[in-house]
């Protein structure tokens, strides 16, 4: 969506009632969040503020190793546990 639309937050908000799954990969390169142009902390906060309760999946190509490619998720681990 970022490549085609370019403005994620308002596009997601405008179609929130039709979205049940968001798939993540940064752009350019389809690497893990935090390696490209998408501001993921803002996006995750925005999803919370508009009441998104669907799934978030990750399908990206790690820029380095698989283990290092999971480092981006560390700040959010507590939020996932709290929401469960």
C-alpha positions as CSV (number, residue, x, y, z in Angstrom):
1,X,0.0,0.0,0.0
2,X,2.9,2.4,0.8
3,X,4.3,1.9,-2.7
4,X,0.9,2.3,-4.4
5,X,-0.9,4.9,-2.2
6,X,2.0,6.5,-0.3
7,X,0.0,7.7,2.7
8,X,-0.7,4.8,4.9
9,X,-2.5,6.3,8.0
10,X,-5.4,8.0,6.2
11,X,-5.8,5.2,3.7
12,X,-6.0,2.6,6.4
13,X,-8.4,4.8,8.4
14,X,-10.7,5.4,5.4
15,X,-11.0,1.6,4.8
16,X,-10.8,0.4,8.4
17,X,-14.2,-1.3,8.3
18,X,-12.9,-3.5,5.4
19,X,-9.4,-4.4,6.9
20,X,-9.0,-7.6,8.9
21,X,-5.3,-8.2,8.3
22,X,-2.3,-5.9,7.7
23,X,0.9,-7.4,6.3
24,X,4.2,-5.7,7.1
25,X,7.4,-5.2,5.2
26,X,9.3,-1.9,4.9
27,X,9.9,-0.2,1.7
28,X,12.1,-0.1,-0.3
29,X,13.5,-3.6,-0.3
30,X,10.7,-5.5,1.7
31,X,13.0,-5.6,4.8
32,X,12.0,-5.7,8.4
33,X,10.2,-2.6,9.9
34,X,12.6,0.2,10.7
35,X,14.9,-0.2,7.7
36,X,13.0,2.0,5.2
37,X,10.6,4.9,4.8
38,X,7.7,3.8,6.9
39,X,7.4,5.2,10.4
40,X,6.3,2.1,12.3
41,X,6.0,3.6,15.8
42,X,3.6,6.2,14.4
43,X,1.7,3.6,12.4
44,X,1.3,1.2,15.3
45,X,0.1,4.1,17.5
46,X,-2.3,5.2,14.8
47,X,-3.7,1.7,14.5
48,X,-4.3,1.7,18.3
49,X,-5.9,5.1,18.2
50,X,-8.4,4.2,15.5
51,X,-9.3,1.0,17.2
52,X,-7.8,-1.5,14.7
53,X,-8.2,-5.0,16.2
54,X,-7.3,-7.3,13.3
55,X,-4.3,-9.3,12.6
56,X,-0.8,-7.9,11.8
57,X,1.5,-10.3,9.9
58,X,5.1,-9.9,8.8
59,X,6.4,-11.1,5.5
60,X,9.7,-9.5,4.9
61,X,13.3,-10.3,3.8
62,X,15.7,-9.7,6.7
63,X,18.3,-7.1,5.8
64,X,20.9,-9.2,7.8
65,X,20.1,-12.5,9.6
66,X,16.8,-13.9,10.6
67,X,17.6,-13.4,14.3
68,X,18.8,-9.9,13.9
69,X,15.8,-9.2,11.7
70,X,13.5,-9.8,14.7
71,X,15.2,-7.0,16.8
72,X,12.7,-4.4,15.5
73,X,9.9,-6.2,17.5
74,X,11.5,-6.0,21.0
75,X,9.9,-2.6,21.9
76,X,6.5,-4.0,21.1
77,X,6.6,-7.4,22.9
78,X,5.1,-6.0,26.1
79,X,2.2,-4.5,24.2
80,X,1.4,-7.8,22.6
81,X,1.4,-9.6,26.0
82,X,-0.8,-6.9,27.5
83,X,-3.3,-7.1,24.6
84,X,-3.6,-10.9,24.8
